[in-house]
Amino acid sequence: AMTTRGHEALLLLLLAAVGATFVQADDLECSQDGPLGMITGEIRDWQITASSTFPSLDALYCQEKYGRLYLPNGRSWCAQQKGTSEWLQVDLGVEALVTGVMTQGRGDGKEWITAYRVTYSQDANKWNYVDTHLGTQRVFDGNVDSYSVKHNYFDQPVRARFIRLHPVKFRRHPSMRMEIIGCQPCKQLLSVPPYDRLSASSARGRNRKRTCDPSYGHILTNKGWCAKIINSNQWLQLDLGPPTKVTGLVTKGRGDGKGNAWVTAYRIAYSNDERLWTYYKDAAHQSPRIFGGNSDRNTERVHYLSKPFVTRYIRFHPVTWHRHISMRAGVYGCPHRGACGPGYFRVNNATRCQGNLAFGKNAYVNDAGDGGGGGGKHRKRHLGSRNSWQPDLPSNKAVDGVVARHSCDVLSNAEVNVPAWVVDLKTRQPVQGVFIYTGLNDSSIGASLTRHLDNLDRLEVYVAKRKFSDDRGSKKRKRKRNRRNRTRVAKKKLNDDRELKKRKGKTGLPERLHCGTIRSLNWALQRPRIHVPCSRLMNGRYVYLQARGSRMAYSRRWQFKTALCEVIVY
């Protein structure tokens, strides 16, 4: 038989292996095309190059950066030579489905392109011409004056990152402005709130949380993440949700604070399970590539990847920095489409997929006395190993990703007054709410629970940073706890225990750990899916789900119970 560690290893390997299936085979499916960024400035100046440019001392506004459509008249790209070997190139950054081009003359009434060819490439090394339907190089008709705009369609769209326009015929001098038409579904910012989950190796100001917290590390904030420890072992991690294709990186410095601080160089690593990490390398680097960082606090620095990869987690590892390790970071890539897959869910049909923090974690059921105040004899059952996940345990069936009759646990007051289901998230996590699938849409489950649900008064959710223990009577544990009480952290734990003792038999866990409550009003507890949003953002490792009955339910004749077919923590 396979050991529990074997079960855990197999589960992680399967999750890592299935990561590639989250991205559709054709990630360039487009609903509609449009301008790709020359007009709007989304394509930066450094992405526009040319075979040559007319000397700026002889003619102003002839550099490559002026080769954008609709610039003021008199500004355009002007080739140095009057020949057909000149070209203007645009790096789209990310692979695109290109459907056509738009051109315009210089806008001076004298110079424009009357005919041109188009070549395209994925790597700027191997180039192909845009062909006609007969397979010959197509020569496109250009402009008829220096002001009007001409739009030419391709016979078939082409997949390309680099596009070049080669003048064939021109009026007086090869000068032009241009725009590329197509779509880039894999050039969207993936790490945006509220779906981004950021964490870090260390952070300053965790108590005040005015700034420097990892949650301020996304690219859209005006603050930033600041490492508490200053060395090259620090990192900022982004959780992208379902594994998806990453095509680019963007960074900024810290946006607030009196001093200027930013990262000047960094590496990246990626993983699907947070255990096995791979540093990014490309064809030009045998060792992990070092990306250039920022030179001020607010200017974006963008890098497009020559070798995109599929991942869920990505870490930014600062290598060098200015004054302090502080940064904001973002990731470009393909938004996930289709089913969410194991370990992910949608809050509703229109939201993005996001991770279930409880999926595959250890869970157990016990008396609320373990969390304070349920009364009755403590009976812990379905307790899984702390270091491994055991899918065959009843309590763990509520976090196995399966909503079915054979995969449910039950909370009941048959043995204790206030039963509690607990899941260990393994690390402290920000928690926004909980979804509970009760299985009441399954007739076989609903029939057996309906009469017991009438006695269920409410479900309460608590989020705690530590597990509350009921073994306070053990002399050994008392001595150990007393030694820890000499530190500040242990004193806080002692205060928690005192508060629990005062509240015993009354309201259960401390009120400051309370996330939310769903009561039986309007049949809220008899729905197939119950949503318990937290009243505020909670941060903790242990999520408690307590069931409480009406006053009649505490007599021996009246019992309540509810099924936990799946519990999702987000």
N, C-alpha and C positions, 0 to 999 in steps of 0.2 A: 504494500500500500504506500501511496505517496505521502510524505510527511507534510506537516503544515507549512514549513518553509518551502517545500516543493510546490505546494498549491500557490503560495504567494509569488514565487518566482515565475511559475507558469502564467499566472494572471498578468503580471507585469510585461512578460514577453509577448503575450497575445495582444495587450493594449498597444505596445510599441509597434508590433507588426501590422496591426489594423490601422495604424495612423495614416498610411498611404491611401487607404480606401476612402478617407474623408474628403479628398479632393477629386473633383470630377475629372474624367479622362480628358475632356476638351475644356480647359479653363479659359479659353478665349471666346466663349459663346457671348454674343452681344445682342442686346435688344434693339439698340440704335447706335449709329455712329455720330461723330461730331468733331469739332476742332480739338487737336491734341495738345495745345498749349503755347503755340508761337504767338498767338494774339493775346492771350491772357497773361503771359509771362510765367506760366507754370513750367515751361521749358526755360531753364536758366541760360544766361549768356555763355557759360562755359560748355554747354551742350551743343553750341552752334560753332562749327568749324568750316574751313574752306581751303581749297587748293592754294589760293593766294588772294590778297586784297590790294586795292589801289592804295598807294602811299597816302597816309593821312595828311602829309604836308601839302600834297598837290590837290587833294579833294577831301573835304570834311564829310563825315557821316557815311563812310564807305566800308566800315568794319563789318565783320560777320554778324555781330549782335544787332545790326540794323536791318538784317534780312527778314524782318517780321512783317506780316501783313498789316495794313492799316496804320503804319507809323506816319508821322507828318511828312508831307511831300518833300522830296529832296534827300530823304534818308533811305538807304537800301544797301544791300551788299553789291560791291562793284569789283569784278575780277581785275587782276593786275594786267593780264594780257588779253588781247582780242583774238581768242582762239577757242576751239571746241574741246580742249583738254581741261578746262576749268570746271569746278563743281562746288556746290554748297551742300554741306552735310549737317544733318540734325540727328543727335542721339536722343531717342525717345526715353532712355533710361530703362524702361521695362518693355518687354515684348508686346507688340500691338498688332491688331488686325487692321491693316491699312486699306482703305477703299478708294482713295483719290488724293489729289493735291489741288491747292488754290495758288495762283500766282498773280503778281502785280508788278508793274514797272517801277522805275525810280520816283516817278511823280514830279519830274522836272520838265515834262513835255518833250524830252529828247531821247531817253534811253529806256529800252525794254527788251525782253526776250520774246522772240517770235516762234521758236520751236525748241523742244528739249527732250531728253531722255531721262528715265528714272531707274536707278539701281537700288537694291536693298540688301541688307545683311543682318545676321544675328550677332556676329562677333567683330565686325569691321575689318575682317580679313578676307573672307570668301564672299564675293558679290555676285548678284544675279540681276539681269535686266528685267523690267516689267515687260511682258510679252503681249502680243496681240493674240486673238483667238486662233491664229494660224501658227503660233509658236515663234514668230519673228520679233525682233526688238521693236518696240513701239516708239514712234516719234510723236509726241504730243504737240498739238497746236497751242502756241503761247498767246500772248496778248497782242492787241492791235493798237494800243496806245500805252502811255506810261501811267495812266490813272486807273483805268477800269480793272476789275478783278475777273479772272477766268478760272472756272472750276472744271477739272477733268477727272472723270471716273476711270478706275481700272476695270478691265473686263472681268477679272476675278480678284477678290481681296488677297493680299499677301501678308504673311506673318513675318514681322521684322522688328528689330530694335533700332537699326540705323537706316536712314533714307538719304540718298544723294540725288540732286538735280544737276544734270549735265547740259549746259546751253549748247544747242546745235546751230541755231540762227538767231540773230539779234539786230536791233536797230542801233547803230553808232557804237554801242559798247555793251558788253554783257553785264547788265545790272538788273537786280530783281528783289522782290519781297515775296514771301511764301508762307503757306500754312499747310499742315498735313491733316487729312481727314481720316478718321477711323475710331477705334475704341480700345481702351486699356482696362479691362476688368481687374487686372492684377496690379494696379497702381493705386490702390485705395488704402487709406490709413486704417490699420487694423486695431491699433491700441488706443481706443478712445473710451472715455467714460460713458455710461456706467459699467461697461463690460470688461474693461481692463482690470486686472488684479496684479498689483505691483508689490514686490517684496524686495528686501535688500539684506546684505550681509550685516550692516549696522546703520544707524541713523542718529543724527543729533535731534534734540528737542522733542523726544517722544512723549514727554509729559505734557508740554504745552500744546504741541501739535499745531503751532501757528505756521510753521514752515519746516522744511527739511525732512519731513516724514516721507517714506517711500510712496505714499498715495499722491504726493505732489510731484512725482517724477515723470508724469506723462507729458507729452510735447505741448499740449494745449493749455497747461496751467501757467500762471504768471509767477510761480514760486520755483520749487525745484527740490530734488533729493540731495542731501548732504551726508556724506559718510561720517560716522563718529570716529572711526579709526583711520589714520592716514597711512595707508600702505597699498601695495599693488594687489593685495588679496581681496579687495572690496569688489562688490558687484551690485548691479541693479537688475532685477529679474521681472520680465513681463510674461504673464500667462495669457496666451492668445485664444484659449478655449479649444475647440476641436482642432486637431493638427491641420494646418493649412500652409499654403505655399508663401514663402517670404521672398520678396524681390528687392527690397531696399531698406535703408536705415536713415534716420534723421535725428539729429541731436541739437541741443541748445545748452547754454550755460544756466546758472541759477539766475532767476529773474528778479528776485528781491534781495534785500540785505544791503548794508552800507558798502561792503567790499565787493569787488569783482572776483568771481570764481567760476571756473569752467574746466572741463576736461579737454586736453589738447591731443590726446591719442588714446585709443582703446582697442581691445579685442572683443570678439563676440563668441559665445558658445551656445549650443542649442541641444534640446533633449525632449523626449516624449514622456519621460517618467520621473524626472528630477534626480535620477541616480546615475545614469550613463550620459555623460556630457561630451560633445564633440566640438572642438574649436573649428571655426570656419577657415578654410583654405581655398584658394582659387588656382588656376593653371599657372599663374605667374609667381606663386609663393609655395615653397616646400614646407615652411613652418607656418604657424597660425598668422594670418594676415593682421597687420596693425593698421587700423583705419585712422585717418586724420580727423582730429576733433575740431573744436571751435577756437576762435580768436577773440571773441567778445561774448557778452552774456545773452544777447538777443538774436543774433544772426543765425539762421538755420544752416546746418552743414548736412548735405544729403549725399549718400553713397548708394548707387545702384549695383546690385550683385551680378557678377558675370556667371555665377553658378547658384541660381536660386535653390532653396531647399524646403522641405516640408517638416514642420515642427509644431509643438504646442508651447514649449517654454523657450525663452531666449534671454540670455544674460549679457549685459554690457560690463566688461572688465576694464576699468580705467588703467592706463599704463603710465601716462604723464598728465599733469594738471597744472593749472595756474592758481596759486595760493591755497586752494582747498579742493577736495574731491566733491564737486557739485555738478549736477547735470539734469537735463530733461531729455527724454528719449522717446522715439516712436518707431514703428515698423510699418512698411508698405508691403502689400501682398494681395492675395485673392480672397475676398470674403467667402466664407463657407456657404455652400448651398446644399439643399437636400436634407436628409434625415440627420439628426444630431449624432447618433451613435451611442455606444455604451459609455456611461459616466457623464453624459451631457443631457441638457433638457432646455426647453423653451418655456418662459413664463407664460406667454400666450403665443398664438400663431404668427404674430407679426414681429416678435423679438428675435434677436440673435440667439444662437446656441451658447450656453455657458455651462461651466463645470459644476457638477454635483460634488460638494466638498465631502459628503458622507459616503460616497461610492467606494465600496471595497474596504471600508474602515472597520475597526473592531467595535462591536456594540454588545450591550447586555441589558437585562431587565432586572430591576431590584426594587425594594421598598423605597419610598421617598424619604424614609428615615436616613438613607444613605446621603441624601441631600438635605435632610433636616425636616423633622416635624411631621412625618406621616403617621407615626404611632404604630403600634403592633410590632411583632417580631420581625426582625430583618431577615429576608430570605433572598439571597442573590442566586440567579439562575442564568443559564445560557452565557456564562462568562467565557470570552475568548482569550487567547493568548495575547499578551501585550505586544509581542513582536511579530505576529503573523496573523493573517486573515483566514478564518475557518468558515467557508461558505456553507457547511452542513449544519451549523448551529442555528437554532430558530431565530434568535435575535438578529443574527447577521443576514437573515433572509430579507430583512427590511432595508438592506443597503446593497443588494446584489444586482440592482438594475432591472429586476423582473417583477412586473405587476401581475401576479397570477395566484390562484387559490393555493397551489402547492408551495408558494414562496411568500408566506405571510407569517408575522408574529402577532401575538394577542396581548393586550394590556387588560388585566382583570383584577378586581378587588376580592377574588375568591380567597386569597391568603393574607393580603395586607390591605389597609385602608386606602393608601395613596400609592399605587404602582407607578414606577418611573422607568422609562426606556432611555438609555444613555448611549451616545456614540462618541468615540474618541477620534478627533480629527488629526491626531498625531502632533500637530503644531498649532500654535495660536493663529487664528485666521479671522479676518473681518467677516461678520455674519450679518446679512440683511434680512433673512427670513427663512421659513421652513414650509415645504409642501408635504402633505401627508396623503397618500393614496390608501383609502380604506377598503377598496374592493367591493363596495356596495353596488356597483354596476354588475357584479357577478351574482346571479340569482342564488347559487349554491352557498355563497358567503353571506349575502344579505339576509336570507331567511333565518339563519342561525343567530344573527346578531341584532335583528330589529328589536326584539322585545327587551334585550339588555341595553340597547342604546337609549331607551326611554329614561333610564336611571342615570345616564352619564350627564353631568352638569357642565363640565368644561374641560378643555385641554389647554395646558399652560406650557410655554417654552421658556427655558432659561439657558443662558450661555455663561459658562464659568471658565476661568483660566486654569483652575486646578480641580481635581476630583475630590469631592467631599467624602470623608471616610466616617463610618459609623463605629469603628473599632476604638472608640475613645476609652473603653474600659481596660484595654491592654496596658499593663504596667510598662512593658518594653516600649510600646509606641509612645506612652506618656513621657518617659525619660528622653526618648529621641526627640520628641516634639519640644520639650522644655529646653533642650540644648539649642535647637534651631531658633527658639524664641528670643535668643540674645541678639539676633540680627534684625534689621528693619523689615525684611521680607517676611520672616517668621512671625514678627509681631502682628503684621497685617493678617496672616493666616489665623493667628490666635483670636484676633477680633472677629474674624469670620465665624470661628467655632463658637465664640460666646454669643454672637448674634443668632446662630443656628439654635443654640441651647435655649435662648429666650423665646424664639419663635416656634419651638418644638410643639407640635400638636395644633399649630395655628395656621400659618400660611406657607410653610415649606421653605424653599430656598430664599436667600436674601432678596429683597425687592430690587436692589441695584443690579442684580443679575437677570431681571425679568426682561424677556424679549417681547412676548405678546401672548394674548389669550383669545381663544375662540369658545364662545358659549353656545348653549343648545337653543338659543332663540332662533326662531324662523327655520328650524330644522337644519341649522348650519353644520351640526356634527353628523348629519346623515347624508352627506354628499360624497360622491366617489372621490373627489379631490378637495382637500381642505388647505387653504392658504393662511399661514400665520406670519404676517409681516412684522418685523421688529419695529418698535416705536422709535428707536434710534439705532445707529450703527453700533453693533456689539463687536467685541473682540475677545476671543477665547478659544480654548481647545476642546472643551466638553460641552455638548449640547444635550440638555435634559428635556424630555417630554413627559409631563406628569398628567395623569388622568384623575379627575375628581368627580365624585358622584353627588347626587342630591342628598339631603339629610336622611331620607328614607332608605337610601342605598347602604347606609352603615349598619342596618339591622341584618340579621342572618338570612332573612327571607328575601331581601332585595339585593341583587348584584348588578354590576355593570361591567361591560367589556367592549373593546373596540379593536378592530384589526389594523395592523400596520403592514400593509402589503409592500409599501415602499415609502421611505422617508428621504426627502431631498433637502439638503441644506445649501443655501447659496449666499 
